[in-house]
């Protein structure tokens, strides 16, 4: 069944038909500020997997917030990608009506446009960027709170995410390595609040801190820290590629340790 013009499904591919999506993502990568959008630890069929995921999840958040603008005639709509050109000009993702019948998406991807381009004049008002938090304090690690880590759960659920030789260790050996890495991460956050990188996940702000298992200057994984009011809890970890995907939704992360 075809969607209605005003329907905002969760999935971008249900919202709009996206022909040559990989080519258009490459165009966006070249149009926007210089940024490394590639994975360096994980294989991917996409040339710009971080950017592709960024666009998909940015749309999802904008759909939740209903931040979609429609043209005066109702033949086009657009969203704010949250990205800018090298000259700091906002970039919008524009859609026109899907001419293909008997398909779900009402819309069809048209092109990415800079704010100053004439074709955007058909919109009486351009949409705002996605917004992810109400309390800016959630973005900063509070060093006065205790961090309680469920190391056993981290190992049980995430052992396959650990690099060699750690993923081949017995659980007791790995547990000792993780405890040491978490203690080092706590000290690192105390010295620099920028060490804790915010990420958006399931309508919550979480913080990512580095787990350096072998070299104190190189993170192997990202520990996910959740705010429980009077304390923090950590019960999972992410690969660096997974972490940067989530963190990039909010902002371009500081390159102190979170590298793609």
C-alpha positions as CSV (number, residue, x, y, z in Angstrom):
1,X,0.0,0.0,0.0
2,X,1.3,3.4,-0.9
3,X,2.1,5.8,1.9
4,X,0.2,9.1,2.3
5,X,2.1,12.3,1.5
6,X,2.3,13.2,5.2
7,X,3.3,9.8,6.5
8,X,6.6,9.7,8.3
9,X,7.7,6.1,8.6
10,X,10.7,5.2,10.8
11,X,12.8,3.9,7.9
12,X,14.1,6.3,5.3
13,X,13.7,3.6,2.6
14,X,10.0,3.4,3.4
15,X,9.7,7.2,3.3
16,X,11.4,7.6,-0.1
17,X,12.6,5.7,-3.1
18,X,16.3,6.1,-3.1
19,X,17.8,5.4,-6.6
20,X,21.6,5.2,-6.8
21,X,21.8,5.8,-3.1
22,X,25.5,5.0,-2.9
23,X,26.3,7.5,-5.7
24,X,24.3,10.2,-4.0
25,X,26.0,9.5,-0.6
26,X,29.4,9.9,-2.4
27,X,28.2,13.2,-3.8
28,X,27.2,14.3,-0.3
29,X,30.6,13.3,1.1
30,X,32.2,15.5,-1.5
31,X,29.8,18.4,-0.9
32,X,30.1,18.5,2.8
33,X,33.0,19.4,5.1
34,X,36.0,17.1,4.9
35,X,35.4,14.2,7.2
36,X,36.4,10.6,7.4
37,X,33.2,8.6,6.7
38,X,34.9,5.2,6.2
39,X,35.3,2.2,8.5
40,X,38.8,1.3,9.3
41,X,38.2,-1.8,11.4
42,X,35.1,-3.4,9.7
43,X,34.4,-4.5,6.2
44,X,31.5,-2.7,4.5
45,X,29.8,-2.8,1.1
46,X,29.4,1.0,1.3
47,X,32.3,3.3,0.5
48,X,31.0,5.8,3.1
49,X,29.2,3.6,5.7
50,X,29.4,6.2,8.5
51,X,27.7,8.9,6.3
52,X,25.1,6.4,5.0
53,X,24.1,5.5,8.5
54,X,24.2,9.1,9.6
55,X,21.7,10.1,7.0
56,X,19.4,7.1,7.7
57,X,19.3,7.8,11.5
58,X,19.1,11.5,11.1
59,X,16.0,11.0,9.0
60,X,14.6,8.7,11.7
61,X,15.1,11.4,14.4
62,X,13.7,14.2,12.2
63,X,10.6,12.0,11.5
64,X,10.1,11.6,15.3
65,X,10.4,15.4,15.7
66,X,8.3,16.0,12.6
67,X,10.9,18.4,11.2
68,X,9.9,18.0,7.5
69,X,9.2,21.0,5.4
70,X,6.9,20.9,2.4
71,X,6.9,23.2,-0.7
72,X,4.1,25.6,-1.3
73,X,2.5,23.3,-4.0
74,X,3.1,20.2,-1.9
75,X,5.1,18.6,-4.6
76,X,8.4,18.5,-2.7
77,X,9.6,18.1,0.8
78,X,13.0,18.4,2.5
79,X,15.0,17.7,5.6
80,X,18.0,19.4,7.2
81,X,20.9,16.9,7.1
82,X,22.8,18.7,9.9
83,X,25.8,18.8,7.6
84,X,27.5,21.9,6.1
85,X,29.7,22.6,3.1
86,X,33.3,23.7,3.4
87,X,32.0,27.2,3.5
88,X,29.6,26.4,6.4
89,X,26.5,26.4,4.3
90,X,23.7,24.1,5.5
91,X,22.9,21.1,3.3
92,X,19.3,19.8,2.8
93,X,18.0,16.5,1.4
94,X,15.2,17.2,-1.0
95,X,12.5,14.8,-2.3
96,X,9.9,15.0,-5.0
97,X,6.8,12.9,-5.7
98,X,7.5,9.3,-6.5
99,X,6.1,8.6,-10.1
100,X,6.5,4.8,-9.7
101,X,3.1,3.3,-9.0
102,X,2.3,0.4,-6.6
103,X,5.3,1.0,-4.3
104,X,5.2,2.0,-0.7
105,X,7.2,5.3,-0.6
106,X,5.3,8.4,-1.5
107,X,8.5,10.4,-2.0
108,X,11.5,10.0,-4.3
109,X,14.9,11.3,-3.5
110,X,15.7,14.3,-5.7
111,X,19.1,15.8,-4.6
112,X,21.2,17.3,-1.9
113,X,21.1,21.1,-2.0
114,X,23.0,23.9,-0.4
115,X,21.0,26.4,1.6
116,X,21.7,29.2,-1.0
117,X,20.6,27.3,-4.1
118,X,17.5,28.7,-5.9
119,X,15.6,25.4,-5.9
120,X,15.1,25.7,-2.1
121,X,13.1,28.9,-2.6
122,X,10.0,26.7,-3.2
123,X,9.9,26.1,0.5
124,X,8.3,28.8,2.6
125,X,10.4,27.7,5.6
126,X,13.5,25.5,5.7
127,X,13.5,22.8,8.4
128,X,15.6,22.8,11.5
129,X,18.3,20.2,12.4
130,X,17.6,17.2,14.5
131,X,17.7,17.7,18.3
132,X,18.8,14.9,20.6
133,X,18.9,16.2,24.1
134,X,17.1,18.5,26.5
135,X,19.8,18.7,29.3
136,X,23.3,19.6,28.1
137,X,24.7,18.3,31.3
138,X,24.0,14.8,30.0
139,X,26.7,15.3,27.5
140,X,29.5,15.7,30.1
141,X,30.8,12.9,32.4
142,X,30.3,13.8,36.0
143,X,33.5,12.6,37.7
144,X,31.8,12.8,41.1
145,X,29.6,9.8,40.3
146,X,30.7,6.3,40.8
147,X,31.0,4.0,37.7
148,X,29.8,0.5,38.3
149,X,30.7,-1.9,35.6
150,X,29.1,-5.3,35.0
151,X,32.2,-6.9,33.6
152,X,30.8,-10.4,33.6
153,X,27.9,-9.2,31.4
154,X,30.3,-7.3,29.1
155,X,32.2,-10.5,28.5
156,X,29.2,-12.8,28.1
157,X,27.5,-10.5,25.5
158,X,30.4,-8.9,23.8
159,X,33.4,-11.3,23.8
160,X,33.3,-11.5,20.0
161,X,33.9,-7.8,19.8
162,X,37.3,-8.0,21.5
163,X,40.4,-8.1,19.3
164,X,42.9,-10.9,19.5
165,X,44.4,-12.1,21.8
166,X,41.6,-11.0,24.2
167,X,38.7,-12.7,22.5
168,X,40.6,-16.0,22.9
169,X,41.4,-15.5,26.6
170,X,39.5,-17.4,29.3
171,X,37.0,-15.2,31.0
172,X,39.0,-14.7,34.2
173,X,42.0,-13.4,32.3
174,X,39.8,-11.1,30.2
175,X,38.0,-9.9,33.3
176,X,41.3,-8.7,34.8
177,X,42.3,-6.9,31.7
178,X,38.9,-5.1,31.5
179,X,39.0,-4.0,35.1
180,X,42.4,-2.5,34.6
181,X,41.3,-0.7,31.4
182,X,38.2,0.7,33.1
183,X,40.3,2.1,36.0
184,X,42.6,3.7,33.5
185,X,39.6,5.2,31.6
186,X,38.2,6.7,34.9
187,X,41.5,8.5,35.4
188,X,41.6,9.7,31.9
189,X,38.1,11.2,32.1
190,X,39.1,13.0,35.3
191,X,42.0,14.6,33.4
192,X,39.9,15.6,30.4
193,X,36.1,15.7,30.1
194,X,36.4,15.4,26.4
195,X,37.4,11.8,26.8
196,X,33.8,10.8,27.4
197,X,32.0,11.1,24.0
198,X,28.2,11.3,24.0
199,X,26.1,9.0,21.8
200,X,22.4,8.8,21.0
201,X,20.8,5.3,21.4
202,X,17.2,4.5,21.7
203,X,16.1,8.0,22.7
204,X,18.8,8.2,25.4
205,X,22.1,10.0,25.7
206,X,24.9,7.6,26.8
207,X,28.6,8.3,27.1
208,X,31.4,6.4,25.5
209,X,34.8,6.0,27.2
210,X,37.9,4.2,25.8
211,X,38.9,0.7,26.7
212,X,42.7,0.6,26.0
213,X,43.6,-3.1,26.5
214,X,47.2,-3.1,25.2
215,X,48.4,0.5,24.5
216,X,47.3,3.4,26.7
217,X,47.3,5.6,23.7
218,X,45.1,3.4,21.5
219,X,41.5,2.4,22.2
220,X,40.4,-1.1,21.3
221,X,36.8,-0.7,22.2
222,X,34.3,1.8,23.6
223,X,32.7,1.2,27.0
224,X,29.1,2.4,27.0
225,X,28.3,4.3,30.2
226,X,24.6,5.0,31.2
227,X,23.5,7.6,33.7
228,X,21.4,6.1,36.6
229,X,21.1,9.4,38.5
230,X,23.4,9.0,41.5
231,X,25.8,6.6,39.6
232,X,26.9,5.4,36.2
233,X,26.5,1.8,35.0
234,X,28.4,0.1,32.2
235,X,27.3,-3.3,30.9
236,X,28.3,-3.4,27.3
237,X,31.0,-2.3,24.9
238,X,31.1,-1.4,21.2
239,X,33.6,-1.7,18.4
240,X,35.1,1.6,17.4
241,X,33.1,1.6,14.2
242,X,29.9,0.9,16.0
243,X,30.7,3.7,18.5
244,X,31.5,6.3,15.9
245,X,28.2,5.5,14.1
246,X,26.2,6.3,17.2
247,X,28.3,9.3,18.4
248,X,28.3,11.0,15.0
249,X,24.5,11.4,15.2
250,X,25.0,14.1,17.8
251,X,28.2,15.8,16.6
252,X,31.5,15.2,14.9
253,X,33.4,13.5,17.8
254,X,36.7,14.8,19.1
255,X,39.5,12.7,17.7
256,X,41.2,12.2,21.0
257,X,40.6,8.5,20.9
258,X,37.5,7.7,18.8
259,X,38.8,7.1,15.4
260,X,36.8,5.5,12.6
